[in-house]
Structure formats: structure tokens, C-alpha cells
Amino acid sequence: MAARVMALTADESALIEEFLHGDRERAASQFVRRYQRFVYGIALRYLDGDRSDADDVAQETFIRAFQALHRFKGDSSLQTWLYRITVNTCISFRRKWKKFVRLEDVLESVEDLRSSLPMPDREVEDADFLERFHGMLTKLPPKQRETFYLRYVEGLSYEEISTMLGVSVSGLKANYYHAVRKLAEMLGRPIPKGGK
């Protein structure tokens, strides 16, 4: 069974309270600013890197979230709740449009997203390496790729990811370890002995 993440933080509670009973526009603006990159990143991955579609889904996600915020019980963090809404919105969008994957679009959008994030001080700063690395990410199975992205890029804990994906922490650790191992193999690096 997945571990439960702590309920709402004081900031999240205050934001919901302001949206429901205070300055709704101000709260909505803060809400979007706080979670925009997160929601957009999820949509971008689920929609195969199509930036225009990811923009549309992100907007729809926030509309759905604002319409449902009064029903939010606080059993999870807002980020976990938004993750589910974003994924469900992406699934609905894909059903509606039946999009086809274009690898070039995926690589371009992953590069755009990655370049907006802080980079570790390693060889990943090299553009050729980044292009090769993102090509490798697309070769990972979807569960491993999603776990790796949420853990490595978003910096989420296994407990948070477990709540989002409905996968046990031990299953996530296995996915992450296998993703790191496969990436290490593709990079010609020594295989890590254990996962983090």
C-alpha cells in the first residue's frame, strides 16, 4: 500500500481559503504561478512533447482544478491532486484528438523544458550530451521514465510519487533503479549497485 503524504501545508491551506472565501482572482493567479511549470511538464510528457497541446491541457487542468477546489478534502498535497487532474485531462485530450508521437517533437520539447530547469554542475551542460541523453530517456519504459522524471527532475520524494502514481514506494525505487541502470548502460558508465 502506498505511503500517505502529509496533508496540506499552511501555504496550501491559506491559498485554498483565499480562493474560496477571499480574493479569488489573486488566489487563482498565485495558484497558477506556483504550479504552472509542474502541470505544464506533466502535460508535455503525456502529450508527446506537443507544446501547443500541453498549453491547452494546462489551461484546462487549472479550469478543472478551480471548479473542483471546493470539493478538495486535503487528503494529499495540492501538487498530488493536480497531478491526477493533469493526467486525467491529458487522457481525455488524447482520446479526443488521437495524436501520433513524433520523436523530433518530444526531443525538442524535453530540451526546452530541461533548459528552463537548473542544471547540475556536470557534463550534462554539454549540448551534444543533452541531446543524446534525452534520446535515451525516450527509450525507457513509460513507468521508469515517469518515475525517473518525477524523482530526478522534479525532485519529489518516493512517498509523493507513490501517492501520485498509486505505486508502492518499493515499486518506485525499483523503477528508478532500473531507469538509472539502463541510462548508465547506454552512457557506458559503471552500473550503480543500488537505487536511491
ABEGO torsion letter per residue (X at the ends): XBBBBBBBBAAAAAAAAAAAABBAAAAAAAAAAAAAAAAAAAAAAAAGGBAAAAAAAAAAAAAAAAAAAAABAGABBAAAAAAAAAAAAAAAAAAAAGBBBBAAAAAAAAAAAAAABBBBBBAAABAAAAAAAAAAAAABBAAAAAAAAAAAAAGBBAAAAAAAAGBBAAAAAAAAAAAAAAAAAAAGBBBBABBX
